[in-house]
Amino acid sequence: MQPFNQSPPQLGNQYHEDRVLRSYLKRTIPGEMLKALEPEWQELGALSGGELYQMQLADRLNEPVLTQWDAWGNRIDHIEVTPLWQQAEKLAATFGIVAAAYDGHNGRYNRIDQFTRAYLFHPSTDVYTCPLAMTDGAARTLLKAGNQTLIKQAVPHLTSRDPATFWTSGQWMTEATGGSDVGRSETTARFENGTWRLYGRKWFTSATTSQIALTLARPQGNANGGKGLALFYVKLRDENGKLQQIEVARLKDKLGTRKVPTAELYLHGTPAIPVMELANGVRNMVPMLHLTRTWNSVTAVSFMRRGLALARDYAQKRIAFGANLSQKSLHLDTLATLQAEFEAAFMLSFFVVELIGKEEHGELTEEEGHLLRLLTSLNKLITGKQAVATASEVVESFGGAGYVEDTGLPLLLRDSQVLPIWEGTTNVLALDALRAIAKEEGEGLRILKAKTAQIAHTVQHPQLVTLAQNAVTAVNHAEQALMAAMAQGQPVVEAGARRFALTLGRAFELALLLEQAQWSLIHEKDSHFLAAANRFAAANINLIAPVNLTEAAALANDLPLPI
Ligand SMILES: Cc1cc2nc3c(=O)[nH]c(=O)nc-3n(C[C@H](O)[C@H](O)[C@H](O)COP(=O)(O)OP(=O)(O)OC[C@H]3O[C@@H](n4cnc5c(N)ncnc54)[C@H](O)[C@@H]3O)c2cc1C
């Protein structure tokens, strides 16, 4: 007798099957534009669920290889990426996954178009979106900086749709001294014979295969701290393709993102061009960080959606206790909670995308500007966390198969785990959110409150009205907790920052989900989003808890706490 073999999960067209994405796009993009854009999304959806997904599975054991020396003793430091990444690079250019934001003809909707592409592309490429995020960030930073020489030199390449001329960019900030506190960076810049040259070590540089990088270094004589750093443009290779005084010490041996060649680099006098002034480098890099954080969030929701698509399909096939898992009420309940979490995260992520699109086309109001500044941190931190939690449940939903490497499933969890770390950890971004509020005298928080209240006033369905009150109450509670903490001093404010940020983020996700739900009730006669909002609202929106510094210190350090 043939032994039983379980049929594996499969994916269909990842655009066509994504009801959440399509409903969202229908709500936010004008009809004619939507019709014109859909064929390319369909094509990308077919590729992502088909050929590219199969290629990803086949590429599973491949990893980038660093060759430091050639046969004749020359230092070459060549990094060969895997076949999947080589293909992803070509596809990224052809499908305009960066370019669509720059050469599209849809005004402020260009960003929605571009991030829809990124969202569809990402989960079948083993995080090729990492270099794409930095490339997008570099293009935007150079354009904002207004350095015409660098704009002419690099931007046409960074935004090219031709694989032959397409460049990617790195973003080298983190040094061994710190990735959060980059003000401690040790890399120096010296002006030697008419050229700036960089000396130091960069501790985490993903995509060292890129053609250019934006990086930080301290011009000699500058003060310590972030303000003393300057933003530099580095062309990695000379005309002969040789690295310009850059030594690749090694590739990191990482938990996940193993296709991403993350290297430690030594700069031994690497020629560099100042992008702007010779100071305030951290501040001048902010446009890059804001975009890469948004990419982080879009890829987080993309991973969530991929995990759920696989889990859903598997539940139709896997039999336990006499029925498919998809007929087991508890299994369904588990997946439903994950789906609600994904839908809420999706709405926040793409709301931020909308704001960026408006900003780039001069349509952002002053109020929305404050909101965008605050949401950039909140969105990144909360969706990163949601992606990891969802990936963990997705893996479990496959039982033992989810833990077995050649199913391709463990990758989802490992690769998601980077999302709350790079581009700013959860704590660092929670503090950043507080800084954003303080710097703009509370405006960001005021606008977030106002937008939540506005949604609460506009939803009509009685259930949505009730749920909206949850969001309003949670935001108010978070604000009150912040006020109370401020009266007790900075350590109390900081200790509560993560709970404050997560509460604001979750409450706002709920509000945005309610907005979509109301629209869908009216225009699609569908209460699916209402059900998602109901479920999401029941899953801990308000995370505010009292802060007790003494208890926290005793617990964190595992010390006795005398009564
Ligand atoms: C796979 C991968 C690829 C990467 N690629 C790049 C790259 O291409 N370019 C690049 O520049 N960097 C890159 N990084 C580095 C990444 O951005 C940093 O690791 C990250 O910013 C954290 O910095 P750190 O490692 O120095 O941790 P630390 O800053 O030492 O943080 C350690 C812990 O302390 C917490 N913490 C820090 N400050 C505070 C505070 N004030 N209050 C409370 N808690 C705090 C953090 O939340 C964290 O949990 C990459 C990292 C990874 C994992």
The ligand as a Gaussian input file, in Angstrom:
#p B3LYP/6-31G(d) Opt

LIG

0 1
 C       20.197000      41.344000       9.075000
 C       20.600000      42.716000       9.429000
 C       20.981000      43.580000       8.435000
 C       21.353000      44.878000       8.740000
 N       21.727000      45.719000       7.730000
 C       22.125000      46.974000       8.026000
 C       22.555000      47.866000       7.010000
 O       22.522000      47.554000       5.824000
 N       22.978000      49.097000       7.352000
 C       22.998000      49.497000       8.648000
 O       23.372000      50.635000       8.907000
 N       22.599000      48.677000       9.651000
 C       22.157000      47.433000       9.368000
 N       21.753000      46.590000      10.374000
 C       21.919000      47.011000      11.747000
 C       20.647000      47.383000      12.463000
 O       20.101000      48.556000      11.938000
 C       21.012000      47.511000      13.952000
 O       21.360000      46.225000      14.408000
 C       19.880000      48.056000      14.772000
 O       19.634000      49.398000      14.435000
 C       20.181000      47.970000      16.274000
 O       21.442000      48.469000      16.593000
 P       22.465000      47.616000      17.451000
 O       22.604000      46.298000      16.817000
 O       23.693000      48.388000      17.667000
 O       21.716000      47.386000      18.827000
 P       21.765000      48.355000      20.091000
 O       21.589000      49.741000      19.638000
 O       22.933000      48.008000      20.913000
 O       20.442000      47.895000      20.845000
 C       20.386000      46.778000      21.735000
 C       19.045000      46.784000      22.469000
 O       18.950000      47.951000      23.244000
 C       17.721000      48.602000      23.018000
 N       17.934000      50.045000      23.193000
 C       18.846000      50.823000      22.589000
 N       18.745000      52.080000      23.015000
 C       17.751000      52.101000      23.928000
 C       17.171000      53.104000      24.757000
 N       17.592000      54.373000      24.698000
 N       16.158000      52.754000      25.599000
 C       15.702000      51.501000      25.635000
 N       16.201000      50.507000      24.895000
 C       17.223000      50.799000      24.041000
 C       17.326000      48.238000      21.623000
 O       15.914000      48.323000      21.481000
 C       17.847000      46.818000      21.527000
 O       16.866000      45.929000      22.007000
 C       21.349000      45.297000      10.082000
 C       20.970000      44.420000      11.086000
 C       20.587000      43.143000      10.778000
 C       20.164000      42.215000      11.876000

